[in-house]
Amino acid sequence: MSEPTREPYGSEDAARAAIIDAARRMNALGINSGRAGNVSMRWHRGGADGLLVTPSALAYEAMTVDDLVWLPVEAPAGEDAGAEQPLRCDGTRQPSSEWRLHRDLYASRGDAGAIVHAHAPFSTTLACLPRIHVEGIPAFHYMIAVAGGDDIRCAPYAMFGTAALSAAARTALEGRRACLLAQHGLVALSGTLEAALELAVEVELLARIYWQALQVGEPARLDAAAMASVHARFARYRPDPTG
């Protein structure tokens, strides 16, 4: 995977403000509600690879730049795999309950510059269905390719905030930029914060269209050759289809 494109933020406070703006926008865009979901950005401090993430249980409207939490991407020695809080972090508040999901994805995905996790209504509805657990959202529409493959996978259910959820998401995201989480929501990652949010919105739109199509009948699916042509065209004129 390539290295993420860094956002043009001149300071950490500017990056923090952008994360808060993205979190508020995901609610305004209808892909999340209330205090659910979380947003992060890869952010180095000195020689340490790290991330900035939204805090736990705080309304986005009330959030300020001082409320965000910084974590190192590398897990500190001695941190228990089942720990509910990271052994090392910098902030006055507790990080999002999904801090481990964000940290583990950055550790395994060098192309991830930002991550959006939302409890999007149509994505979550589909993620409650056994057929979606097995096959994900299939290639019923060419824009499925925006997530990086010929389908949008659904990671099996695991308790929020756990190492099991992180592992399930990592597997579902192999060769992909987005996935559903069973009985939970969606995760989207990209090189930039704007692109990650755009991708989350696109996945939720695809989930809504697929749900609507299922109310009428069984949607036709594009075959592997058709999807290969889509990927090839995306690569020519839209190297990062979410950028």
N, C-alpha and C positions, 0 to 999 in steps of 0.2 A: 504494500500500500504506500502511496505517496504521502509526503508530509502535508499537514493541513495548511491552507492559506490563512495567514494571520489577518484578523480584522485591523483596519487602520485606526486603532485607538491610541491616542497619545499618552494615556495614563491608565492606571488600574481603576481609578474612580470612573473614568469614561467607559471602560469595559463593564464595570458593575452596573452603571446606569443603563447600558444597552441590554444587559441581561434582564433587568427589571422591566424595561420597555417590552422586550420579547415576551416575558411572562404575562404582562397585562394584555398584550396584543393577542396571545393565544386564547384568552378568555373572551376578548372582544370579537374575535373571529369565529367563536363558537366551537372551538375544538377542545375546550376545557371549561371548567366552572369552579367557582369558589376557590378554596385553597388547595385543590387537588393539583397533581402534576408537578413538574419541576424542570428547571432550565439550568444549563451549565455551559461554561466556555473553558477551553484549555488556556491556562495562563501561567507562564513561567515566572519564577522569581529567582533572579540570579541564575545559578546553574541548575535549579530544581525544576523539573517538569511537574506542573501542578494544574489545578482547576479551580475555578470560582463557581459556586453553586448556590442556588436559592436556599434560604433557611427553612426549617421545619415549622409547619402550623402557623404561618404568618400570612395574613391577607396581602395579596400583591399590591393593592391600592395603598396600603399602609407601609409598604416596604421602602427602605432607604438604602443608599449605597453601603452604609455601615452594617447593614443586617446580613449581607452576603458572607459566605464562609469560604476560605481558601483551604485546599487540601493538597498534599503531595500525591502525585499519581502512583508512585511506588509505595506499597504498603510497608509501614515501619516494621522492623524486626520485633517479634514478640506480640504483634497484634493478633488477637484471637479471631478465627474465621467466622465465629458466630457473634462477634461483638456488635451491639446495636449502635455504638458510636465509634468513630475512628479514634485510633490511639493518638494521632497527631492532626490537629487542625488549627486554623487561626481565625477567630471570630468571636463575637460576644454572644452569638446565638448558636443553637445546635444546627448542623447542616440538615438538609432534607433527609427524610427517612430512606430515600433512594440514593444516598451518597455512594453506596457501594456499587450500585449499577453504573453510575456515571464513572466512578474511578476505574472500575474493571474494564469498561469499554474503552476508555482512553488508553489504558495499559496495553490493550490488545489491538487497538486500531490506530495506527499512526496517521491515518487520513482524517481522523475525527478532530475537528477544531471546535465543534459545538454539538450539544445534544439537547433535544427537546423530548420530554416525556409528558404525554397528555392523556387524560381520561376522556378521550373523544367519544361522543355518543354512538355514532354508527360503527366505528372501529371496535368499540367495547361490546356493542351488541353482537357483532359477528364473532368476536373472540369468545363469546359464551356458547357457541354452537359446536357440537362434536365434529361436524363435517369440516369446519374451518380449522379445528385443531389438527386434523389430518392433512388437509390439502391447502390451507391458507386461502388467500384470495387469488384465484387462478387468472390466467391471461384472457379474461373476458373483454378487455379493452387494451389497446396498445400502450396507454400511459402507465400500465403496470410496470413497464420498463424503467420508469423514473426511480423506482426503489432499487434498481440494480440487477434484476433478474427476470425470470419468466413467471414469477408469482411473488406474493407478499406472504412470507411464512408467518405462522403463529407459534410463538414459544409456549411450551407446556406450562401449566399453572405451577407457580411456586409462591410462597409467602412473600409479601412485599418486604423490601429491605434486606433480603437474605442473600447469602452466597449462591444458593440454589437458583434464585431468580437471575442473578448476574450470569451464571453459567448457561442457563437456558437461553437468555437473550443473546449472549455471544454466539452460541451455536446457530440460532435462527438468523443472525445477522452475517453469517459467513457468506461473502460474496454479495452482500446486500447493504443498503443504506437505511432501511426501515423494516420494522416487523411489528406484528401484533403481539400482545402478551395475553395469554388466556385468562379470562375472567378479570381483566385488569385495564388494558388500554393499548397505547401504541408508543413506540420509540422511534425517533428519527435522528440520524446524525449526518453531518456534512462538514465541509471544510470551514464554513463560516456560519455565524449565528443566523443571519438572514436566510441562508440557504437551508439550514436545518428546519427553521420555522416554515418556510415555503414548502418543504418536503412533507412535513407533518400535515399541513393543510391539504396538500394534494392527496396524501394517503387517505385522509378522512373523506375527501370528496369521492374517491374511488370506492371506499367502503359504503358510502351512501348510495352511489349509483348501483353497486352490486346488490345491496339489500333491496333496492327498489326493483331491480330486474328479477330478483328471486320471487317477488310478490306476484309477478305475471307468469313466470315459467322458468325453465332452466336456460340460462344464458349460453349462447354459442361461445366457443373458445378459439382463440388464435393458436395455430400450431407452432411448433418449434421454428420452422423456416420463416414464418411471418414475423415472429418475435426476433429472430436473428437479424432480419432486415431492419427492424425498428432500432435495435441496439446499434447497428452499423450506422444508421442515419444519425442517431443521437451523437455517436462518437465523432461524426464529421462536423456537425454544425452546433453541437451543444455538448462539449466534452464532459462537463459536469451538468447533467440535466436539471439540477436543482440550483445551479449557480447563476 
